[in-house]
Amino acid sequence: MNHNLLNKYFLGEATEQEEQQILDWASSSEENRDRLFEERRLFDVALFGDADRRKNRVKRNLLIIGKWSLGVAASIIVILSVGQLWKQHQYDKIELAMQSVSVPPGQRAQIALADGTTVWLNAQSTLKYDKDFGLRNRDVQLDGEAFFEVAHNAELPFNVSTEMNKVRVVGTKFNVCSYSGTDFFEAALVEGTIDIYAANSAQPLLRMQKDEIFYAANGTYKRSKIKSGDFLRWTEGLYCFDDAPLADVFSRLEKYYSVEFVVNNSQVLNYYCTGKFKEQDGIEHILRTIRRDHSFSYRFENDGSTIIID
């Protein structure tokens, strides 16, 4: 298949006849399909720095656009689909794997989905969704933290499933934090309404209203008003803590920077922290800053992956 014709197709400039030619070619063999995915991957990498083309591709309603926020490294895994022209009968001919976007520690990413929804992913977070996203459903799976600006579609509700709970919306703005294995779930609603479900329940636990935040941890639930918008500053690369116990701070830092804290004095976990930290400053800068107000020492072991708190 001609390289220039493939680029023309990815840009949405191919004629209907050319589009069909490419789809038939990709459907004819696994080798052709693999080459199409590879050509698309190279095409997207070349466009990451071109804002105008990115906007154009959003308007063309591609199934996913990987859009790096400042400082996000190329190590983020983006499994790209091949665009809006895969109609339903073409899904039957070409089986695509579940789409997945993963963000490594200390970084973040912004992506646009086929339905017009924008998602910001925090450090060490993964978003997965079915090959039919935007066609048959708007279901995503989240492991980590993400802020969603969901495009309105009354016929296809938007569902976010995590290990602990599920969120269902029609069109709204909200933040969800739920890392697997932590027994912690948090949802904060900025605009609209959302319903919170237990992971395997068809009955909602509650309906949240604007400016509310919901916590679930260790089998208990808490609902309150949002005090400030600082909880969303991570989308700008700023980690904010407002009178948070160090147990919560350390837990967050473990996820953000892929480290493990070993606390030898449990009294330290009862200390509280209020502060704002830039993600690029790194974990040692954060610890040095916290230590100005609290008495403890720390050291790194295992090539920096373990932090001992004394």
ABEGO torsion letter per residue (X at the ends): XBAAAAAAAAAGABBAAAAAAAAAAAAABAAAAAAAAAAAAAAAAAAAABAAAAAAAAAAGBABBBBBBBGBBAABBBBBBAEAABBAAAAAABBBBBBBBBBBBGBBBBBBBAAGBBBBBBBGBBBBBBAABGAABBBBBBBEBBBBBBBBBAABBBBBBBAABBBBBABBBBBBBBBBGAGBBBBBBABEBBBBBBAABABBABBBBBGBBBBBBGGBBBBBBBABAAAAAAAAGBBBBBGBBAAAAAAAAAAAAGBBBBBABAAAAABBBBEBBBAAAEAAAAAAAAAAABBBBBBBBGGGABBBBX
